[in-house]
Amino acid sequence: MRYLPLTSDDRQAMLGKIGVRHVDDLFKDIPSEFLNPEIDLPRHKTELEVERHLSRMASKNTAAGSVPFFVGAGAYKHHVPSTVDHIIQRGEFLTAYTPYQPEIAQGTLQYIFEFQTQIAQLTGMDVANASMYDGSTATAEAVMMARRVTRKKRAVIAGCVHPHYRAVVETTTQYTDDEVVALDAQPADAQAELQAAIDAIDETTSCVVFQNPGVCGNVLDLTPLAEKAHANKALLIVVVTEVMSLGLITSPGEMGADIVVGEAQSIGNGLNFGGPYLGMFATNQKYVRQMPGRLCGETVDSDGTRGFVLTLSTREQHIRREKATSNICTNSGLCSLAFTIHMSLLGEKGLRKLSKLNHKKAVDVKNAIAAIDGVEVLNSSFFNEFAVRLPKNAADVVEKLASDGVLAGVPFSRLDPNAGHDDVLLIAATETVTDGDIEELVSALKGAVA
Amino acid sequence: MSMNNQGRPTAATDVEAPAEMFEGFSGHKGLRLAEPLIYELGNTQTTGVDIEDFDDFDMEIGGLERTTEIGCAGLAEPDVVRHYTRLSRLNYGIDMGVFPLGSCTMKHNPRLNEKMARLPGIGDIHPLQPQSTVQGALELMEELSHWLMTITNMPAVALSPKAGAHGELCGVMAIRAALEARGDAREVILCPESAHGTNPATAAFCGYKVKSIPGKDNGRVDVEALKEALDDTVAAVMITNPNTCGLFEQEVREIADAVHAAGAFFYCDGANFNAIMGKACPGDLGVDAMHFNLHKTFSTPHGGGGPGSGPVVLSDALKDFAPLPYVVKEADGSLKLHEWKGGEGDKSLGRLTAFHGQMGMYVRALSYMLSHGGDGLKQASEDAVLNANYILASLEDVMSASYEGPCMHEALFDDRFLKDTGVTTLDFAKAMIDEGYHPMTMYFPLVVHGAMLVEPTETESKFNLDQFIRSMRGLAEAAKAGETKRFEGAPYYAPRKRLDETQAARKPVLRYTPPSA
């Protein structure tokens, strides 16, 4: 009970001040037949016991850093500088609340302002919000925002969008007015996926959702897609599941995106088995009042000193209630802080180099894999992840390699078992991959596909 | 003159204080820091990381290299450390003192939880690596589920929602899915006037019309009015219990029975579950769905606004509609994630997030639960309620308590005691900053005028509470004695004076732009 400071003497004295005899007198509003139920849970443990208990579970898992590791598909293993985790654990950041009292929350508010700026710059958009739950939920919110902006309902989702993101959009919009048209994944033909998206746009379309790099890794010029969307008064929503790519590739904003959403876990944040992650959401100035989520803005205090506050909250659930732009009332504060610190360490120069190094590693892996008999690389372009077709079921190959101590990638069937691409494997490489890792992957893969 | 051990005077007794403060040259005033933005400190050419060198190579990015400047500023590592350390010092956190935000539940954040979340087998595993390599993680999810189901006496739990409001969405979607499965198209959800704003927003997001249920003078839902509003168009009732006035809905079982008799579902907003864990089970009270805010109830850090985590417990009537993915046990004893709808009988409402939810928060919550045990969770509820009632009892003679006690884990006051003083709730809250405290929740719940909702939580000692009470009493008495100056300019002793929120909204500046642009 090390977290509970009251002594039994304290409790007695306090009950006396309140004027009751027993603590249950304070719970008298709970009908007596429901009060103090029998609950079969273990008694409290010491700190040492808790450490042992949880460490035992953790030790049953294979940590990414302990093996040659090529798993991506929306979550990426990057090196996080020690500084990042050290600073986010400072109690004034870690144990603060939403900055509703701006005079004593300038630390949080200023880093949110810096974060918003960094995301806007990376995506090539005017403004960004203070972050979302993750990339997939941000994508669903973007689809609903496009409906509010265009007053049209039909959302087109390209075949290159991460199948889990597509599933989240479909779940989230199943009871709204949105109609979702999901196009087929075509891992071997990125241009066909782009063309299918262009062809699917008509005057009833609210938005077209396209991922770049696509889930199979292809990097495309989206300008023709933007032109077709805009000619039909539809919005182009670009999804980025690997934020690191924005250091090397032309930004979605420059290609004509109206909303950019995605997953920013790659900068500053660990894998964490899928969460907490960091959703990003950016758009153009004219749509700012339709944007979901929190926003931080600059202002002055009564001395005229610059300061920051949460703003434009009239869009939000605590004011507009059932008319709010979304029901969201949080952001991924600490994850965005980690992002901002890592970005400030990188700077533009470091980010560009790191992004290019990621691409270099992926090119190295691709060249090594392409030389294996029976393995076909499906990409014409890519950033740090690409797709291959194997002569065998990809999930079986991945399991075999895992038993050899190599985590080789994500079988497409894991993302969507119904898509019929059971022989497709997604392989990701980041700056953490070494030449030795590549040798082990190639050797294990050769054995598995032979 | 008093001297320290080096023979230097410890007080400037012989020095005349300046009539006005000195204007400095740095913008800082001692430890009151004026920290520029990273963009004003750094530049695009400086970096604080060393990245492996590599030779030039043929890129394969489809000729789409980014050629325009991005604009992100960098600094060397020591300057980054200083910048963010300085920013941290402009914040108030629970590590610094009492943080009595009602309904937000700011309690001690044990560092053991942080250590556990950073174990390589927890923090450094990928959501899509083979399931045979993450059996311990799935076991952890199973164990957390067991605790959440046991402490609520509910038969199922969905872990994946990423925040409380996301959990509400999950719960209401499960309700809608269950109604549709029986061919019952209902269109209304009832929410009390005092509900969190997320409740009506969530209901609207699931395509429902929202009808308000009035409250009674005792701060509870008007059960008669609720019963009158119940008919075959009502899909669900969403109630927060303990409610946002810090009170337990005594007639909760009657509400549940009426809701079920009308063929509707009972959603309980679990934002305030920390008041009753171990003391009462939502399953016994007739609840069909309730989300937890793991960050509130089980001490995972709020981090300046997230990340949260919002698992939802579900009744037998709703459990088949739980979202994907969830953990199932195979015949051979191994654990497996059910990630896609599988076949005819699968009624899942679908996938709510790309991966499996907030693993980092699961481990923190489980670490907290193991540390408390079933016995400690019950004690924590008792202490949280005791602390809140101690504050209520110690202040009700000088402030105006909105409702008669006892309260649950939070004490609600309103601005009647400030009548004719010229001091508002906002002024009072800002004056608390000068006392060295984070203010309580202001102007919520909306059903009382000038609300002040004080939640001390179980992790405050009697000493801390007594100090806090001294400040609150002092301010209440000062307001009544006409000391308005203390309030109208407050805070005086914060990193910023009162900030102009109107200007921020009228002329939004949402990002840094270089002066030349």
Interface residues (C-beta under 8 A of the other chain):
Chain A: M1 R2 Y3 L4 P5 L6 D10 R11 A13 M14 L15 K17 I18 G19 V20 V23 D25 L26 F27 K28 D29 I30 P31 F34 L35 N36 P37 I39 D40 L41 P42 R43 H44 K45 E47 E49 V50 E51 H53 L54 S55 R56 M57 A58 S59 K60 N61 T62 A63 A64 G65 S66 F69 V71 A73 G74 A75 K77 P81 T83 D85 I87 I88 Q89 R90 G91 E92 F93 L94 T95 A96 Y97 T98 P99 Y100 Q101 P102 E103 I104 A105 Q106 G107 T108 Q110 Y111 I112 F113 E114 Q116 T117 Q118 A120 Q121 L122 D126 V127 A128 A130 S131 Y133 D134 G135 S136 T137 H162 H164 Y165 A167 V168 E170 T171 T172 Q174 Y175 T176 N218 V219 L220 D221 L246 G247 L248 I249 T250 S251 E254 E263 G270 L271 N272 F273 G274 G275 P276 Y277 V288 R294 L295 C296 G297 E298 T299 V300 D301 S302 D303 T305 G307 F308 V309 T311 L312 S313 T314 E316 Q317 H318 I319 R320 R321 E322 K323 A324 S326 N327 I328 C329 T330 N331 S332 G333 L334 C335 L337 T340 I341 M343 S344 L345 L346 G347 E348 K349 G350 L351 R352 K353 L354 K356 L357 H359 K360 V363 K366 N379 S380 S381 F382 F383 V398 E399 A402 S403 L407 V410 R414 L415 D416 P417 N418 E431
Chain B: A34 E35 L37 I38 Y39 G42 N43 T44 Q45 T46 T47 G48 V49 I51 E52 F54 F57 D58 M59 E60 I61 G62 L64 E65 R66 T67 T68 E69 I70 G71 C72 A73 G74 L75 E77 V80 V81 H83 Y84 T85 L87 S88 R89 L90 N91 Y92 G93 I94 D95 M96 F99 L101 C104 M106 H108 N109 P110 L112 E114 K115 M116 A117 R118 L119 P120 G121 I122 G123 D124 I125 H126 P127 L128 Q129 P130 S132 T133 V134 Q135 G136 A137 E139 L140 E143 W147 T150 I151 N153 K162 A163 G164 A165 H166 E168 L169 M173 R176 H196 G197 T198 P200 A201 T202 A203 A204 F205 C206 G207 V210 L247 F248 Q250 V252 R253 I276 G278 K279 A280 C281 D284 L285 S299 P301 H302 G303 G304 G305 G306 P307 G308 S309 P323 L324 E339 W340 L349 G350 R351 L352 T353 A354 F355 H356 G357 Q358 M359 G360 M361 V363 L366 S367 M369 L370 S371 H372 G373 G374 D375 G376 L377 K378 Q379 A380 E382 D383 V385 L386 N387 N389 Y390 L392 A393 S394 G405 P406 M408 A429 K430 I433 H438 P439 F444 E458 T459 E460 S461 K462 N464 G489 P491 A494 P495 R496 K497 R498 L499 D500 E501 Q503 A504 A505 P508 V509 L510 R511 Y512
